[in-house]
Amino acid sequence: MDTRTTFQQNRYGEQGPVPARRNRLYSLNGEWYFLTREYGVFGPYPDVLTARGELKLYLRRLGIVRSAVS
């Protein structure tokens, strides 16, 4: 069983050393934001659920994440 966190593991298709990763979501003064490599900071959002939903939408638009199949 692999006990490394998701930040410490290679993603599908990656090889070699695991690159440095960090959490995209963060809170500042009670408001939530997310970071992207391409365009910087998005937010503020009123809560973590809204910020997480907007991050998923952003990733879907970039084609990084596909929408869930029902």
SVG drawing of the C-alpha trace seen along z (x, -y; Angstrom):
<svg xmlns="http://www.w3.org/2000/svg" viewBox="-26 -40 39 42">
<polyline fill="none" stroke="black" stroke-width="0.4" points="0.0,0.0 1.3,-3.5 1.2,-5.7 2.4,-8.9 -0.1,-11.8 -1.5,-12.8 1.0,-15.7 3.9,-13.2 2.8,-10.8 3.2,-11.0 0.0,-11.6 -1.2,-9.4 1.4,-9.5 4.1,-11.3 7.5,-9.7 10.6,-10.6 10.8,-12.7 7.6,-14.1 7.5,-17.9 6.7,-20.3 3.0,-20.8 0.8,-22.8 -2.9,-23.2 -4.6,-25.5 -7.3,-26.6 -6.6,-29.0 -8.5,-31.3 -7.6,-34.9 -9.6,-37.1 -12.6,-34.7 -12.7,-34.7 -11.7,-31.9 -9.4,-31.9 -7.7,-29.5 -4.4,-29.8 -3.6,-28.8 -0.2,-28.6 -1.7,-30.4 -3.6,-33.3 -2.8,-33.7 -5.4,-34.2 -9.2,-33.8 -11.6,-35.0 -12.8,-36.0 -15.5,-33.4 -17.7,-33.4 -16.9,-29.8 -14.7,-26.8 -17.4,-24.9 -18.0,-27.8 -14.3,-28.2 -13.9,-24.5 -16.7,-24.5 -15.3,-27.5 -11.9,-25.8 -13.5,-22.6 -15.3,-24.8 -12.0,-26.5 -10.2,-23.2 -13.0,-21.8 -12.8,-24.9 -9.1,-24.3 -9.8,-20.7 -7.8,-19.5 -10.7,-17.8 -13.7,-16.2 -17.1,-16.6 -18.5,-13.6 -20.5,-11.0 -23.9,-10.4"/>
</svg>
